[in-house]
Structures are given as C-alpha cells and as structure tokens.
Amino acid sequence: MDARDTVVVNEEPGDETEKGSQALATSTRSLAGAYTASMPKSWGISIDQIMPTLDVSRYVPKIDASLFSSVIDTELLRSQAAASIGAVTSMITAADFMPKLDFSEAWASVGASSVLKLMDSAELLKQYSLAESFVMPDIKGFDSIAAGAIAQINEAGQLLQPVLEQFRGIDWEEVLRRQSLPNNWSRGTEARLEVLVEMVGREGIPAAWVPRAEVLEALLDAAPGDERSELLIARREEILDDCAGWIDDLQDDFLEPVLPVAREVLDACRSGHWRVAAISAVIVVHNVVEALHWVSDRQRVAKHHSLTMDTPYPELLERATRAPLVPFYADWNPKSGQPRPAHVTRHVVSHHLDADQVTERNCIVAVMLMSSLLVTVYQLELGEGERAA
C-alpha cells in the first residue's frame, strides 16, 4: 500500500456497507462448502444441512470491502479445512454406517484461521504498511465485535454436537467398505456374492445401480436361465423406472454425446418399442466402452472385465458394472459350428441380427446394461481422465 491507498470507514449506509459482511459470510461458509464438495454426487447434500446460517452482518464493522478482500486468505481457509474433509467425507449415508468423528480439533483450527484473525485489530494492521501521514480511524467496540463473531461460530459448533454424538461408536472401515458397492446392494446381496458373480458373468444380467434392491434379490433367488428371464419380463416396468430414474436427469460432459440417445432409448421402451431400444442400447454401450478405451475383443474381455470372489472391495463397483461385458462381447461365426448365442451380444446384433437376439428378455438386459454403465461412468468420474488426455 502507498500514499495513494486509503482505508475507508463508511459513515453513510449504502451498497458498499454490505460488501464487507458479505465477504466474511462467504468465507465462513466456504468451510462447510469444502465438506460438501468432497461428498459423492448421489447424496445430494446441501451446505445448509451441515452448516447453520451465521448472522455475520451484526458483528462486522462498516469497512470498505477492498480491505476484506485483501486480508481474507481463502486458500488458507481451504488448508485449515483439509484435515477435517477426510473425516466428513461419507458422513451422511445410511444411519447405521457412521464413523467415529471428533470435531474438537477442527473447531480449534477454525479458531486460528484468518477469519478470526481478521477480527483482531492488531493483526489487521500488520497486513499493511501505511503512509506516515495516514491516520487510522478509531473503530469503537472492535473487541466486542470480535467477541460476538467468535461466540456465534462457537455456537455453530455447539449446534452440531448432538448430531456428532450420534456418529460415535460406528465402524469407519464399514463405511468405506459400503462405499465400494452400488447403492442397490443390500447386506443380503453381499452375503450372496457368489450367486451374483455367476449371474452377471454367465448370464450377462447387470446388477450395479439397477435394478432396485428388491428386484435384484428376487433375481438372486430365482434359478438360472428361464426362471430369471421370466422374472425380468415380469418386473420390467420397475426395471425401466429404475433406469429412467438415473438417466433422465444425468449430466456428464464425457457422456454428453450419448445421453440424448440413451434418453430416447428409454422413451422407446415407454412406447413399447423394445427391439429398437435394445439395438440402440447395444450401440450406446459399445460407444462408451470404446471411448473409455476398455478392452472389447473376445480374447481379452474375461481377463479385464470379470468379477470374481477375489475382486478387492475398492474395485467391486466398477467390476460389477464391467462383468456383463464378458458375455456381451462374445464372438460368433455361423461357420464355426458353435450354437448361436441366446444372450444379447454386440457382435451378433451388429453382424447377424435375428429375432432371437432381441427377445423381451434380451431387450431388458440391453437397456439395463446401458443404464448401469452410464451411471458408473458418472459416479466414478471415469471420463475425467479421458477428457484430460
């Protein structure tokens, strides 16, 4: 700052009067924003659910907004919050999967942050080298103003205490493990992982995100083959609702080229044009696989996409999505003498299309596979690396 710079204390009300309090309010709420930004997209957590509104305007003196913008160090605020972000990630999930959390250290770090240092007039003056001719106006009651702001921040911490108490004693590892699974998997689904592995790997029936847990459990209960196929047909309206529930509002830059087609696939299903929907869904799936540079040739699909009982938990969600790609990319040649595949396959649909590839059962499976793949790409942000490349 040189002799041309001034610090203005507003004596008359106006637009500039509000800017200082707005700047401080924004910086204070950025702490809570850091927490919510790290949470999975599907949770839909709002900042207002975990951070009460602070009436900062009652405690902030009428100081020119430029003073605040130069003192408040937003990057420092982010670094202060970093230690707590890991603990808060996954905080708001099912009520019976919450970790042990202690925010005492987090609130202590907030107390040392630049927001509270801003309230200390001595600390404030250290930020500037004023001209000798400059006289700092006397802001009466600055200490009481600072005390009021600190008291309100402490009150916010006290408001959170009853919620935090409910989180104590919960297994943190269990929370992280559950995050590795699609949200349509219940505890019962996990207990029957061997049956699920067989179903998705051999029959190509998707199990990640769709169908809903109730339908998925029924599929696991059913016998392989005809019984499962009949169940898919009987529950197809529920399955279609599940697919539409994800795809209708899905937004993702990487998937943007195929999302309009995927939504038209669902419209075709609603209109009863299942065969047209199935063929289109097969094309969407193959396009996404190619865009991700995933393996699609018959010789390597099993190695790269199979779901097994030995698959580590951090890989379960993606592998559960990929597993149906193994039968999906099965090859077949009429001259091979091998039986024509009964399940939906990209190769037969593209090169040897016949009615047996677009049966009611295969149409449902194709639309489920399309939906499951698109949701996993979105949830795991699989397209981010491809877009960066």
VOPAGU-2260 file (C-alpha; in pm, 1 decimal, decimal comma):
REM VOPAGU-2260
SITE   aa  ch    i         X         Y         Z
SITE  MET   A    0       0,0       0,0       0,0
SITE  ASP   A    1     133,2     350,3     -82,7
SITE  ALA   A    2      25,3     704,0      -5,2
SITE  ARG   A    3    -245,5     685,0    -268,5
SITE  ASP   A    4    -419,1     394,6     -96,0
SITE  THR   A    5    -676,9     456,9     173,4
SITE  VAL   A    6    -886,2     254,4     411,1
SITE  VAL   A    7   -1237,7     394,2     412,1
SITE  VAL   A    8   -1474,9     367,9     703,3
SITE  ASN   A    9   -1827,3     412,2     570,6
SITE  GLU   A   10   -2029,6     657,4     772,8
SITE  GLU   A   11   -2328,7     655,7     541,3
SITE  PRO   A   12   -2530,3     343,1     456,6
SITE  GLY   A   13   -2513,6     215,8     100,5
SITE  ASP   A   14   -2422,4     -76,7    -121,6
SITE  GLU   A   15   -2056,6     -73,4     -12,1
SITE  THR   A   16   -2162,7    -107,2     350,8
SITE  GLU   A   17   -2286,1    -460,1     291,7
SITE  LYS   A   18   -1984,7    -587,4      97,2
SITE  GLY   A   19   -1759,7    -643,2     398,2
SITE  SER   A   20   -2011,6    -862,5     578,0
SITE  GLN   A   21   -2089,7   -1048,3     257,6
SITE  ALA   A   22   -1720,6   -1124,2     203,3
SITE  LEU   A   23   -1680,8   -1259,5     556,2
SITE  ALA   A   24   -2002,7   -1460,6     534,7
SITE  THR   A   25   -1888,1   -1616,0     208,2
SITE  SER   A   26   -1550,9   -1710,9     355,3
SITE  THR   A   27   -1709,4   -1859,5     668,2
SITE  ARG   A   28   -1949,3   -2075,0     471,4
SITE  SER   A   29   -1667,0   -2188,7     240,8
SITE  LEU   A   30   -1555,2   -2416,6     525,1
SITE  ALA   A   31   -1882,3   -2608,1     502,6
SITE  GLY   A   32   -1863,9   -2590,3     125,2
SITE  ALA   A   33   -1534,1   -2776,1     135,6
SITE  TYR   A   34   -1703,6   -3063,0     317,1
SITE  THR   A   35   -1998,7   -3093,8      80,7
SITE  ALA   A   36   -1778,1   -3068,3    -230,7
SITE  SER   A   37   -1596,7   -3387,6    -130,5
SITE  MET   A   38   -1912,3   -3595,3     -90,5
SITE  PRO   A   39   -2035,6   -3834,5    -358,6
SITE  LYS   A   40   -2269,8   -3672,8    -607,5
SITE  SER   A   41   -2553,4   -3913,2    -544,8
SITE  TRP   A   42   -2602,1   -3798,1    -187,5
SITE  GLY   A   43   -2732,5   -3454,7    -283,2
SITE  ILE   A   44   -2606,6   -3299,8      41,9
SITE  SER   A   45   -2677,4   -2927,7      81,2
SITE  ILE   A   46   -2442,6   -2696,0     270,9
SITE  ASP   A   47   -2740,6   -2580,7     477,1
SITE  GLN   A   48   -2780,0   -2933,4     617,7
SITE  ILE   A   49   -2445,9   -2925,2     795,3
SITE  MET   A   50   -2374,9   -2553,4     846,9
SITE  PRO   A   51   -2619,2   -2319,9    1025,0
SITE  THR   A   52   -2662,4   -1970,8     884,2
SITE  LEU   A   53   -2441,8   -1720,0    1064,1
SITE  ASP   A   54   -2572,1   -1365,9    1103,3
SITE  VAL   A   55   -2231,9   -1212,7    1037,1
SITE  SER   A   56   -2371,6    -872,0     947,3
SITE  ARG   A   57   -2443,2    -794,8    1315,6
SITE  TYR   A   58   -2076,0    -818,7    1404,4
SITE  VAL   A   59   -1885,7    -673,5    1108,2
SITE  PRO   A   60   -1786,8    -302,0    1115,4
SITE  LYS   A   61   -1867,2     -88,7     816,8
SITE  ILE   A   62   -1529,2    -113,1     643,2
SITE  ASP   A   63   -1455,3     -76,9     276,1
SITE  ALA   A   64   -1485,0    -416,2     100,4
SITE  SER   A   65   -1135,3    -391,2     -50,2
SITE  LEU   A   66    -989,9    -424,9     299,7
SITE  PHE   A   67   -1159,1    -761,1     346,8
SITE  SER   A   68   -1070,9    -898,6       4,1
SITE  SER   A   69    -701,4    -835,5      65,8
SITE  VAL   A   70    -695,3    -979,4     418,0
SITE  ILE   A   71    -910,9   -1289,6     385,2
SITE  ASP   A   72    -692,7   -1571,8     260,7
SITE  THR   A   73    -932,8   -1820,1     102,4
SITE  GLU   A   74    -653,8   -2064,1      23,7
SITE  LEU   A   75    -557,1   -2065,2     391,5
SITE  LEU   A   76    -919,3   -2141,6     478,8
SITE  ARG   A   77    -913,0   -2438,6     247,4
SITE  SER   A   78    -591,5   -2568,3     400,6
SITE  GLN   A   79    -737,3   -2526,8     750,8
SITE  ALA   A   80   -1036,3   -2737,8     648,7
SITE  ALA   A   81    -831,7   -3007,3     472,3
SITE  ALA   A   82    -762,2   -3204,2     790,1
SITE  SER   A   83   -1134,4   -3242,7     853,2
SITE  ILE   A   84   -1251,7   -3311,5     498,7
SITE  GLY   A   85   -1146,2   -3677,1     510,8
SITE  ALA   A   86   -1346,4   -3734,5     827,3
SITE  VAL   A   87   -1659,2   -3568,5     692,1
SITE  THR   A   88   -1648,7   -3749,5     356,3
SITE  SER   A   89   -1915,9   -4021,0     363,1
SITE  MET   A   90   -2055,8   -3879,7     687,9
SITE  ILE   A   91   -2414,8   -3861,0     563,1
SITE  THR   A   92   -2500,4   -4215,7     445,4
SITE  ALA   A   93   -2725,6   -4484,6     590,3
SITE  ALA   A   94   -2795,0   -4426,7     959,1
SITE  ASP   A   95   -2625,0   -4747,5    1065,7
SITE  PHE   A   96   -2293,4   -4683,2     888,3
SITE  MET   A   97   -2138,8   -4377,0    1051,4
SITE  PRO   A   98   -1773,7   -4335,1    1162,6
SITE  LYS   A   99   -1633,3   -4207,7    1490,8
SITE  LEU   A  100   -1592,5   -3834,9    1447,1
SITE  ASP   A  101   -1445,0   -3571,9    1678,2
SITE  PHE   A  102   -1467,9   -3215,1    1557,5
SITE  SER   A  103   -1292,6   -3058,3    1855,0
SITE  GLU   A  104    -964,9   -3023,0    1666,7
SITE  ALA   A  105   -1143,7   -2895,7    1359,0
SITE  TRP   A  106   -1311,8   -2616,9    1555,5
SITE  ALA   A  107    -979,1   -2534,3    1721,2
SITE  SER   A  108    -822,9   -2491,7    1379,2
SITE  VAL   A  109   -1109,4   -2265,3    1276,3
SITE  GLY   A  110   -1035,6   -2052,5    1582,8
SITE  ALA   A  111    -684,0   -1997,3    1449,4
SITE  SER   A  112    -793,8   -1922,3    1095,1
SITE  SER   A  113    -763,6   -1593,7     914,8
SITE  VAL   A  114   -1138,1   -1531,6     958,8
SITE  LEU   A  115   -1091,7   -1486,4    1332,6
SITE  LYS   A  116    -757,7   -1311,6    1292,5
SITE  LEU   A  117    -947,9   -1061,4    1085,2
SITE  MET   A  118   -1137,2    -965,7    1399,6
SITE  ASP   A  119    -817,5    -873,0    1582,0
SITE  SER   A  120    -742,0    -509,6    1501,0
SITE  ALA   A  121    -370,8    -552,6    1583,4
SITE  GLU   A  122    -344,1    -847,9    1343,7
SITE  LEU   A  123    -535,5    -648,4    1085,9
SITE  LEU   A  124    -288,6    -360,8    1093,2
SITE  LYS   A  125       6,7    -598,8    1045,2
SITE  GLN   A  126    -119,2    -668,6     694,7
SITE  TYR   A  127     -48,6    -313,1     581,2
SITE  SER   A  128     235,0     -64,5     562,2
SITE  LEU   A  129      60,6     272,2     584,4
SITE  ALA   A  130     198,8     608,0     485,2
SITE  GLU   A  131     326,2     813,5     778,7
SITE  SER   A  132      66,3    1079,0     708,2
SITE  PHE   A  133    -215,4     828,4     729,6
SITE  VAL   A  134    -429,1     827,2    1042,3
SITE  MET   A  135    -630,0     508,8    1113,3
SITE  PRO   A  136    -983,3     599,5    1221,4
SITE  ASP   A  137   -1084,7     475,8    1565,4
SITE  ILE   A  138   -1336,6     191,6    1534,5
SITE  LYS   A  139   -1507,1     183,2    1871,0
SITE  GLY   A  140   -1605,9    -152,0    2015,7
SITE  PHE   A  141   -1391,3    -359,5    1780,8
SITE  ASP   A  142   -1304,3    -608,5    2056,5
SITE  SER   A  143   -1668,8    -665,7    2142,5
SITE  ILE   A  144   -1744,9    -711,5    1773,9
SITE  ALA   A  145   -1473,4    -978,4    1750,1
SITE  ALA   A  146   -1603,5   -1149,7    2062,6
SITE  GLY   A  147   -1952,8   -1158,3    1917,0
SITE  ALA   A  148   -1835,9   -1321,6    1594,3
SITE  ILE   A  149   -1633,3   -1581,0    1785,6
SITE  ALA   A  150   -1929,7   -1655,4    2009,0
SITE  GLN   A  151   -2154,0   -1716,9    1709,9
SITE  ILE   A  152   -1902,4   -1950,9    1546,8
SITE  ASN   A  153   -1871,9   -2141,4    1874,6
SITE  GLU   A  154   -2249,2   -2159,0    1889,1
SITE  ALA   A  155   -2248,9   -2320,1    1545,3
SITE  GLY   A  156   -2013,2   -2586,0    1680,2
SITE  GLN   A  157   -2241,3   -2648,1    1976,5
SITE  LEU   A  158   -2538,0   -2690,8    1744,7
SITE  LEU   A  159   -2351,3   -2970,1    1566,6
SITE  GLN   A  160   -2262,8   -3155,7    1886,2
SITE  PRO   A  161   -2591,4   -3353,1    1920,8
SITE  VAL   A  162   -2551,8   -3474,2    1561,7
SITE  LEU   A  163   -2187,8   -3567,3    1611,1
SITE  GLU   A  164   -2270,9   -3764,0    1924,5
SITE  GLN   A  165   -2485,3   -3995,8    1713,5
SITE  PHE   A  166   -2181,2   -4077,4    1497,0
SITE  ARG   A  167   -1965,9   -4210,2    1779,8
SITE  GLY   A  168   -1902,0   -4581,6    1805,2
SITE  ILE   A  169   -1966,3   -4652,9    1435,4
SITE  ASP   A  170   -1720,9   -4864,3    1236,4
SITE  TRP   A  171   -1535,0   -4634,9     993,8
SITE  GLU   A  172   -1399,9   -4925,6     791,9
SITE  GLU   A  173   -1755,5   -5046,2     739,4
SITE  VAL   A  174   -1848,8   -4708,9     594,8
SITE  LEU   A  175   -1560,8   -4716,7     347,4
SITE  ARG   A  176   -1643,4   -5074,5     250,3
SITE  ARG   A  177   -2006,4   -4987,8     181,9
SITE  GLN   A  178   -1892,8   -4701,8     -40,6
SITE  SER   A  179   -1728,6   -4958,5    -266,2
SITE  LEU   A  180   -2067,7   -5109,2    -352,0
SITE  PRO   A  181   -2355,7   -4992,9    -572,5
SITE  ASN   A  182   -2640,9   -4840,7    -374,2
SITE  ASN   A  183   -2883,4   -5115,8    -479,5
SITE  TRP   A  184   -2680,8   -5382,7    -294,9
SITE  SER   A  185   -2816,1   -5471,2      47,1
SITE  ARG   A  186   -2633,8   -5669,8     314,8
SITE  GLY   A  187   -2817,0   -5973,0     180,1
SITE  THR   A  188   -2669,5   -5908,2    -165,0
SITE  GLU   A  189   -2317,7   -5906,1     -22,8
SITE  ALA   A  190   -2384,9   -6231,2     160,3
SITE  ARG   A  191   -2473,3   -6391,6    -173,1
SITE  LEU   A  192   -2186,7   -6251,0    -374,9
SITE  GLU   A  193   -2105,0   -6589,8    -524,7
SITE  VAL   A  194   -2452,6   -6616,3    -680,5
SITE  LEU   A  195   -2428,3   -6260,2    -809,3
SITE  VAL   A  196   -2088,1   -6326,3    -966,1
SITE  GLU   A  197   -2233,9   -6622,0   -1154,3
SITE  MET   A  198   -2541,1   -6426,1   -1267,9
SITE  VAL   A  199   -2360,4   -6124,3   -1411,0
SITE  GLY   A  200   -2069,4   -6321,2   -1555,8
SITE  ARG   A  201   -2256,1   -6608,4   -1721,8
SITE  GLU   A  202   -2599,3   -6464,3   -1796,2
SITE  GLY   A  203   -2491,1   -6104,2   -1851,3
SITE  ILE   A  204   -2761,9   -5966,4   -1620,7
SITE  PRO   A  205   -2645,0   -5627,2   -1483,4
SITE  ALA   A  206   -2651,9   -5575,8   -1107,1
SITE  ALA   A  207   -2485,6   -5235,0   -1047,9
SITE  TRP   A  208   -2725,5   -4945,3    -968,8
SITE  VAL   A  209   -3012,5   -5120,8   -1145,9
SITE  PRO   A  210   -3237,4   -5297,7   -1077,4
SITE  ARG   A  211   -3362,3   -5185,5    -736,0
SITE  ALA   A  212   -3260,0   -5398,1    -437,3
SITE  GLU   A  213   -3595,6   -5579,5    -418,4
SITE  VAL   A  214   -3577,8   -5693,7    -782,0
SITE  LEU   A  215   -3209,0   -5780,4    -752,3
SITE  GLU   A  216   -3278,2   -6001,3    -451,2
SITE  ALA   A  217   -3557,0   -6175,5    -644,1
SITE  LEU   A  218   -3319,1   -6241,8    -935,0
SITE  LEU   A  219   -3064,8   -6393,9    -698,8
SITE  ASP   A  220   -3338,4   -6614,9    -552,4
SITE  ALA   A  221   -3450,6   -6735,6    -895,0
SITE  ALA   A  222   -3293,8   -7030,1   -1074,5
SITE  PRO   A  223   -3053,8   -6950,9   -1361,5
SITE  GLY   A  224   -3193,7   -6949,0   -1712,6
SITE  ASP   A  225   -3564,5   -6944,4   -1785,7
SITE  GLU   A  226   -3678,2   -6854,8   -1432,8
SITE  ARG   A  227   -3461,0   -6544,3   -1423,1
SITE  SER   A  228   -3564,0   -6449,3   -1776,4
SITE  GLU   A  229   -3933,6   -6473,5   -1684,4
SITE  LEU   A  230   -3870,4   -6262,6   -1374,4
SITE  LEU   A  231   -3700,3   -5991,5   -1582,3
SITE  ILE   A  232   -4004,8   -5974,7   -1810,7
SITE  ALA   A  233   -4248,8   -5973,7   -1519,9
SITE  ARG   A  234   -4066,3   -5688,2   -1343,0
SITE  ARG   A  235   -3964,6   -5488,7   -1648,4
SITE  GLU   A  236   -4178,6   -5182,8   -1563,5
SITE  GLU   A  237   -3999,8   -5147,8   -1230,5
SITE  ILE   A  238   -3666,3   -5202,8   -1401,0
SITE  LEU   A  239   -3745,4   -4937,3   -1661,2
SITE  ASP   A  240   -3842,7   -4693,9   -1383,4
SITE  ASP   A  241   -3508,5   -4760,8   -1215,2
SITE  CYS   A  242   -3316,4   -4696,8   -1537,8
SITE  ALA   A  243   -3511,6   -4378,8   -1612,3
SITE  GLY   A  244   -3464,4   -4257,8   -1255,0
SITE  TRP   A  245   -3091,3   -4242,4   -1319,6
SITE  ILE   A  246   -3067,0   -4149,0   -1686,5
SITE  ASP   A  247   -3340,5   -3885,9   -1727,5
SITE  ASP   A  248   -3153,5   -3625,8   -1519,6
SITE  LEU   A  249   -2796,6   -3747,7   -1567,6
SITE  GLN   A  250   -2545,9   -3478,7   -1667,4
SITE  ASP   A  251   -2185,5   -3553,9   -1753,5
SITE  ASP   A  252   -1958,3   -3378,5   -2003,2
SITE  PHE   A  253   -1788,1   -3700,8   -2109,9
SITE  LEU   A  254   -2120,1   -3878,7   -2168,6
SITE  GLU   A  255   -2290,7   -3581,9   -2331,7
SITE  PRO   A  256   -2270,4   -3723,9   -2688,2
SITE  VAL   A  257   -2462,3   -4041,5   -2596,2
SITE  LEU   A  258   -2700,0   -3917,6   -2326,3
SITE  PRO   A  259   -2965,2   -3785,4   -2569,0
SITE  VAL   A  260   -2967,1   -4124,6   -2743,4
SITE  ALA   A  261   -2989,1   -4305,3   -2408,6
SITE  ARG   A  262   -3293,6   -4097,1   -2313,8
SITE  GLU   A  263   -3456,6   -4177,4   -2647,6
SITE  VAL   A  264   -3390,0   -4545,1   -2577,5
SITE  LEU   A  265   -3592,3   -4509,0   -2258,8
SITE  ASP   A  266   -3867,1   -4323,7   -2448,2
SITE  ALA   A  267   -3881,7   -4610,7   -2697,3
SITE  CYS   A  268   -3920,8   -4854,5   -2407,9
SITE  ARG   A  269   -4204,3   -4648,4   -2261,0
SITE  SER   A  270   -4372,6   -4661,3   -2603,1
SITE  GLY   A  271   -4331,9   -5037,8   -2624,7
SITE  HIS   A  272   -4061,0   -5032,5   -2894,5
SITE  TRP   A  273   -3831,7   -5265,1   -2703,0
SITE  ARG   A  274   -3647,0   -5408,6   -3004,2
SITE  VAL   A  275   -3549,5   -5065,9   -3136,5
SITE  ALA   A  276   -3445,9   -4971,3   -2783,0
SITE  ALA   A  277   -3234,2   -5285,6   -2744,8
SITE  ILE   A  278   -3040,3   -5232,9   -3067,5
SITE  SER   A  279   -2978,9   -4867,8   -2980,2
SITE  ALA   A  280   -2871,0   -4959,8   -2626,2
SITE  VAL   A  281   -2614,8   -5205,7   -2764,9
SITE  ILE   A  282   -2468,1   -4926,8   -2979,3
SITE  VAL   A  283   -2453,8   -4685,5   -2683,0
SITE  VAL   A  284   -2275,9   -4943,2   -2466,0
SITE  HIS   A  285   -2015,4   -5017,7   -2731,0
SITE  ASN   A  286   -1952,5   -4646,7   -2795,2
SITE  VAL   A  287   -1892,1   -4578,6   -2425,7
SITE  VAL   A  288   -1659,1   -4879,1   -2392,5
SITE  GLU   A  289   -1460,4   -4759,0   -2693,2
SITE  ALA   A  290   -1445,8   -4402,2   -2559,7
SITE  LEU   A  291   -1307,0   -4534,2   -2229,4
SITE  HIS   A  292   -1052,8   -4745,8   -2421,2
SITE  TRP   A  293   -1171,4   -5056,5   -2241,3
SITE  VAL   A  294   -1096,8   -5398,0   -2388,2
SITE  SER   A  295   -1368,9   -5526,1   -2622,7
SITE  ASP   A  296   -1208,8   -5812,7   -2813,1
SITE  ARG   A  297   -1321,9   -6165,7   -2724,6
SITE  GLN   A  298    -972,1   -6288,9   -2640,2
SITE  ARG   A  299    -918,5   -6041,7   -2354,2
SITE  VAL   A  300   -1257,6   -5941,2   -2216,0
SITE  ALA   A  301   -1265,2   -6209,4   -1944,9
SITE  LYS   A  302    -927,2   -6102,9   -1808,1
SITE  HIS   A  303   -1012,5   -5732,2   -1799,3
SITE  HIS   A  304   -1380,3   -5730,2   -1702,6
SITE  SER   A  305   -1458,6   -6039,5   -1495,0
SITE  LEU   A  306   -1599,2   -6011,7   -1144,3
SITE  THR   A  307   -1470,9   -6282,2    -909,7
SITE  MET   A  308   -1490,4   -6367,7    -541,0
SITE  ASP   A  309   -1132,2   -6239,5    -512,4
SITE  THR   A  310   -1207,8   -5893,3    -650,9
SITE  PRO   A  311   -1091,7   -5633,7    -391,5
SITE  TYR   A  312   -1368,2   -5421,7    -238,6
SITE  PRO   A  313   -1239,3   -5093,4    -387,7
SITE  GLU   A  314   -1285,5   -5248,4    -735,0
SITE  LEU   A  315   -1622,1   -5415,4    -675,1
SITE  LEU   A  316   -1842,4   -5135,0    -800,7
SITE  GLU   A  317   -1664,5   -5093,0   -1132,8
SITE  ARG   A  318   -1614,4   -5467,6   -1181,2
SITE  ALA   A  319   -1982,2   -5535,5   -1112,9
SITE  THR   A  320   -2057,9   -5297,1   -1399,6
SITE  ARG   A  321   -1796,6   -5445,3   -1631,2
SITE  ALA   A  322   -1875,9   -5813,5   -1569,5
SITE  PRO   A  323   -2177,6   -5831,2   -1807,0
SITE  LEU   A  324   -1945,4   -5709,9   -2083,1
SITE  VAL   A  325   -1783,4   -6054,4   -2092,8
SITE  PRO   A  326   -2089,7   -6228,7   -2247,4
SITE  PHE   A  327   -2184,1   -5903,3   -2425,1
SITE  TYR   A  328   -1861,5   -5923,9   -2630,1
SITE  ALA   A  329   -1886,4   -6295,8   -2704,2
SITE  ASP   A  330   -1798,9   -6363,9   -3067,6
SITE  TRP   A  331   -1984,0   -6598,3   -3302,4
SITE  ASN   A  332   -1944,9   -6707,8   -3662,1
SITE  PRO   A  333   -2213,8   -6908,2   -3845,3
SITE  LYS   A  334   -1940,1   -7124,2   -3997,2
SITE  SER   A  335   -1792,5   -7213,5   -3658,0
SITE  GLY   A  336   -2043,7   -7488,8   -3590,1
SITE  GLN   A  337   -2097,0   -7344,1   -3240,8
SITE  PRO   A  338   -2450,2   -7274,7   -3114,0
SITE  ARG   A  339   -2577,0   -6923,8   -3177,2
SITE  PRO   A  340   -2562,5   -6719,2   -2851,9
SITE  ALA   A  341   -2901,1   -6686,6   -2683,5
SITE  HIS   A  342   -2798,3   -6385,0   -2473,8
SITE  VAL   A  343   -2756,0   -6036,9   -2620,6
SITE  THR   A  344   -2415,3   -5984,5   -2782,7
SITE  ARG   A  345   -2276,4   -5687,0   -2965,1
SITE  HIS   A  346   -2121,5   -5898,4   -3241,1
SITE  VAL   A  347   -2438,2   -6089,9   -3331,3
SITE  VAL   A  348   -2659,7   -5778,0   -3313,1
SITE  SER   A  349   -2419,8   -5590,3   -3542,2
SITE  HIS   A  350   -2343,7   -5865,9   -3793,2
SITE  HIS   A  351   -2600,9   -6147,2   -3766,7
SITE  LEU   A  352   -2916,0   -5980,3   -3632,4
SITE  ASP   A  353   -3218,9   -6203,8   -3594,2
SITE  ALA   A  354   -3526,3   -6204,0   -3372,1
SITE  ASP   A  355   -3360,2   -6431,6   -3118,1
SITE  GLN   A  356   -3115,3   -6153,8   -3027,6
SITE  VAL   A  357   -3389,3   -5903,6   -2946,0
SITE  THR   A  358   -3625,2   -6115,7   -2739,0
SITE  GLU   A  359   -3808,9   -5947,5   -2449,9
SITE  ARG   A  360   -3550,6   -6076,7   -2206,7
SITE  ASN   A  361   -3254,4   -5955,3   -2413,4
SITE  CYS   A  362   -3412,2   -5613,9   -2466,5
SITE  ILE   A  363   -3445,2   -5562,6   -2091,9
SITE  VAL   A  364   -3087,3   -5675,2   -2030,0
SITE  ALA   A  365   -2951,1   -5442,0   -2301,6
SITE  VAL   A  366   -3127,0   -5137,2   -2153,6
SITE  MET   A  367   -3014,8   -5233,8   -1801,4
SITE  LEU   A  368   -2654,1   -5269,7   -1919,9
SITE  MET   A  369   -2663,1   -4929,5   -2088,7
SITE  SER   A  370   -2803,0   -4764,0   -1776,5
SITE  SER   A  371   -2567,1   -4940,3   -1537,3
SITE  LEU   A  372   -2263,1   -4842,1   -1745,3
SITE  LEU   A  373   -2363,7   -4476,3   -1779,1
SITE  VAL   A  374   -2428,8   -4439,0   -1407,1
SITE  THR   A  375   -2095,7   -4596,8   -1310,8
SITE  VAL   A  376   -1905,8   -4370,1   -1551,5
SITE  TYR   A  377   -2079,8   -4072,5   -1390,9
SITE  GLN   A  378   -2045,9   -4183,1   -1028,5
SITE  LEU   A  379   -1677,9   -4278,8   -1054,4
SITE  GLU   A  380   -1597,5   -3992,2   -1293,5
SITE  LEU   A  381   -1433,4   -4240,7   -1528,7
SITE  GLY   A  382   -1447,1   -3996,2   -1817,5
SITE  GLU   A  383   -1235,4   -3731,2   -1645,9
SITE  GLY   A  384    -904,9   -3895,4   -1741,0
SITE  GLU   A  385   -1016,2   -3950,0   -2098,8
SITE  ARG   A  386   -1122,3   -3587,5   -2138,8
SITE  ALA   A  387    -792,1   -3466,3   -1992,1
SITE  ALA   A  388    -599,8   -3685,7   -2235,8
